[in-house]
Amino acid sequence: MKLEEIKQITVLGSGVMGHGIAQGFAMGGYPVVLYDIDDALLRVALSHIRESLALFREAGLVSPEETTAVMERLSVSTDLKQAVENSEFIIEVIPEILDLKQSVLKEVEALCPGNAIIASNTSHLRVSEVFASLEDPSRSVGAHYFNPPQICPTVEVVKGEGTSDATLSLTYDLMKKIKKVPVRLHKDVVGLVVNRLQTALLREAFYLYEEGVISAEDIDHAVRGSLGFRAASIGPMAMVDMGGLDAWLDCCEKLLPIMDAGTDGPKALKTLVADGHTGIKSGKGFYEYAVDFSQDGLDEAVKKRDREFLDRLKRRFLSTPAP
């Protein structure tokens, strides 16, 4: 299949990631079917998409006419057959439960066109295991987005054990067409690349917080104004080049032996979760949040985050052609 033969997209799952991914494809010009098991979930998803588009309008990235066009490209369904039977690219964004993903994808394969690409947004499971139930794994691929997916540019495009080179390349090109910044993963590793990198950073952040070295708020200030500030512009590998490989070798040899190397869940997270504090969705995590995110409206903290992300997207990624 060629890129121009992809005429319709299906997104399976309408949660935070699912409706954001659907919005991104619709903004890229594709008719999108958003599937979920309950009409109420789909109504909430459409409400969130409308609010997100309002933030895009506020940032000057879409016009009122384009907003209307995006919403017209979106349709919803609770019928799996209806959702996938006419789509050339299908991406699942359902809970990270291996058996559930495998059973749904096996059903999808039987219902969708024989040449359709079937993608997974899995972040912690091996892509090859997710698609183990397919008769033809050559058309399977990982396509891992980051929250909020309608804004964050990067998508990890992952080659599973059965993924064909053609499927990998076509998915990569599709992401570029909708103005994403895809990166190819030529090996199927648990956690992919970005989650492994950020987990390594967070392990040390949690350790320093637990040891009373620094507050959660000051960790955020420290990263935003130093590592995050530099890495957001040039990336970590170029940052090392500019700092000097010899200097970084010396730094690694001195710091790695004394840094946290624990393999258990961080105490800071265990304590908060045990007390029922799971972050913005519960109203409290390392910070406190006033609005219940389960409501139709977007939480004010989410809006503030998305406004900042949209500003960076506009200046850093949309002002110059994607690589």
N, C-alpha and C positions, 0 to 999 in steps of 0.2 A: 504494500500500500504506500502511496505517496502522500505528502503533507496536504496537498490540495484535495485529496479524496476524503479527508476528515471534515465532515459536514455538521456533526452533532456530538455533543459531549454529555455523558451522564456522570453525576456525582452521587455515590451511595453513602448516605449519612449526612444529616443537616445540622450537626452540632457546630461548635465554634470554628473548627477547621473546615468542615464540609461546606457550610454556607459561604465561608470566605473564599474557598477554592472555586465554588460555583460562580461567585461574583467576579472573580478574576477572569475566568473563561468568557463570561458574558461581556465583560468590559473589553476583552480581546476580540469580540465580534462573533462569537459562536453561540448558536442556540444551545441551551443547557437544560437538561432534565435533572431536577434535584429530587432524590428519592429518600423517603424514610418510612418507618412503619406506622406513623401516626400523623393525622392531619394537624393536630395541635402543634406538634414539633415543627412542621413545615410552616405554619403561620408565624410562629416565633422567628424562624429562620428568615423569612421574607421581611419581617419587621426589622431585624438586625441589618439586613442588606440595605434596606431603604435608609436607615440611619447612617450606615457606613458611607453610602453614596452622598449623603448630605455633607459629610466631612470632606469627601473628595471635591464636591462643588465648592465648599468653603475654601479649600486649598487652591482652587482654580485649575484643577486637573480634569474636570468634566463639566460640561454645560448642562443646563436643565434639559435640553433636548436629548443629549447623550444619556442622561440619567433615565429618561423615559424609555429610550431605546434599549438600554441594558435590562430594565425590568421587563420589557416586552419579550426579550430573548429567553427569559427564565420561565420555566414551567415546573410544576411539582407533581409528584405521583406517589401513591402508596402501593402501586401495583408493580412488582419487580419486572415482570415480562414487558409491560408497557414502557417501563423506564429504560430498558436496555436494548430492545429489539431493533431500534433504528439508529443506534449510536456506533460510531467508529472508534471512539476512545472512552473508556469507562474507568473511573478511579474510585476505589473503595476507601471510605474514611469512617470505618466503623470501629467499635472498641477493640483495644489491643488484646483480644482473646483469640488465640491461635485456632482453636476448634471452630469458633464462630466464623472467623474470616474464611477458613477453608471450606466450610459448608456453604456459605453464601457465594463464594467465588465459583465453586463447582456448579451451582445452580445457574449463575450468571453465564458461564461458558456455554451451557446448553441452550440458553435463551437468546444470546446476542449473535450478531453476524459473525461468520466464520473467520473474517479477516480483522475483526476488531481487536485493538490493543486493550489489555486489561491491566490496569496499574494499581499499585497499593501505596498508600501514604504512611505505611507502618514506620515507626521510629525506633522501636526496640526489638522487633522480631527480625529474624533473617528473612529476606525477600524470598529465597528459595523455599523455605518452609511454608510461608504464607501460600505459595502457589503449588504446593505439593499435590493438591487434589486435581489439578488441571490435566487434561489429556494432552494438551498442546502448550507446554510452558514456554515455547519460543516466542509467544506473543505477550508474555507477562513481563512486567518491569516495575521497579520501585520508582516512585515519584514523591519524594518527601519534602513537604512544605514546612514553613515556620510561621508561628503565630505572631501577628495576624496575617494569614496567607494572602489576603487581597492586597497587602502592602509590602511585606518583606520580599525582596527581589529573588533571593536564592532558592533554588529547588535542587535537591540532590537526586540525580537520575542514576538508578542503581541497576547494574547488570547482575541478575540472578544466575544460578548455575545453568538454567535452561534458556535464558533470554538470548534471542538472536541479536547479532550486531545491527541488523536492520531495525528491529524494534527499539533498541537503545538509541540509535541515531535519530529515528523519527520522533521519539518522545523528546529528545534534546531539542530538535528543531521546532517542535510544537511549543515548548516552553519559551524559546526565543521569540516565536511569533507573537505570543501574548505578553511580551516585554518582561519576561522573567530573566534571571541570570542563572542558567543551569550549570551544574558541575557534574562531571561524570565520575561515578565510582565503578572501577573496573573489577572490584572484588566485593563480594557480599559479606559484610562483617556486621556482627550484632551491634546495634546502637548507631550504625553508620558513622559519619565523620564528625559532623557538628555536635551531635549529642555527646560524643566521647570527649571532644575538646572542651565543651562547656561543663561537663561533669567533672573533668580534671580540675578546672578552675574552681568550681563550686565546692569540691571536697576540701580544698585548702581554705576557701572562704568560710565554710561552716566550722572548720577546725579553729581558725583564728577567732571567730565569734564565740565559740564554746569556751575557749581559753581566756576570754575577757580581754583580748588584745585590742579589740575595736568593736564598735557598735555596728548593727546592720546598716543603719543610715550612712555611717561614714565609710563602710565597705562600698556602698553604691557610689558615694561621692568620689572615692579614690579611683574606682575603676572607670567611671564616666570621664574623669578628667585626665587620665593617664593611659592605661592599657587600652581601654575602650576608645578613647579619643584617637589614638594612633592606629590601632588595628582597624577601626572603621574606615580609615582613609587608604591605608596601604596593605593591610593584612599582616599576620604574624611573621610569615617567612621573610617578606621584604623588610619588616621591622628589624629582624635579626641581622640581615645583611647590612643594614644601615648602622646598626649598633656595633657591628664587628663580630665575626664568628669566634674569634679568639676570646673576646670579652664574654660572650655568651657561654662558651665552653667552660670558662673559669667559673661563671655564675652557676651553671648547672652542677659542676663538680662539688661546689661548696654547699649549695642549697638542697639539692635533691636528697642527700642522705638525712637531712634533719626535717624534711617536710612530711606531712601526714601521708601515710601509705595504707591507711585502714581500708578494709573491705566490707565493713558493716555499714548499715544505714546510719547517717549522721545523727548524733544525739539531739541536736537542735531541732531537726525535723521530726524525730520520733516523739519528742516532748510536746511539740505544738500539735501534731496530728492526734496524739493520744488525748489531748484536751479539746479536740473537736475543731481546732483552728487549721483550716486547709487553704488559707489564702483568700483571694477576693471573693470566691464563691461562698465562703462562710462568713465573710465580713471581717476576718482577722487572720493574719499570718505574721510576718515580721512587722507589718504595718496594719493599721486599722482602716476599714472601708465602711462607708455609711450606707451604701445602697446594695440591696440584694440583687445579685447579677442574674438570678433566675427569672426576674421580671422581663417583660418585653423590651424595655428600654436598655440602652447601653449605660453601664456604670460610668460616673463622671471620671473616675481614674482611668478607665479604658479610653474614654474620649480624649483625655489629656495625653495619654500615651500615643494614641493614633494620630493626633495632630502633630506631635513631635516627629513621629515616624514619617508621616506624609511630607513634612517639610524637608526631612533628610532625603527621602525618595526623590522629591522634586529637584533638589539641588544636586544630589550626588549621582543619581542613576538615570534620571530622565532628561538631563541637560546635555548628556553625551550618549552616543550609541553604545548599547550593551556590548561587551566583549564577545 
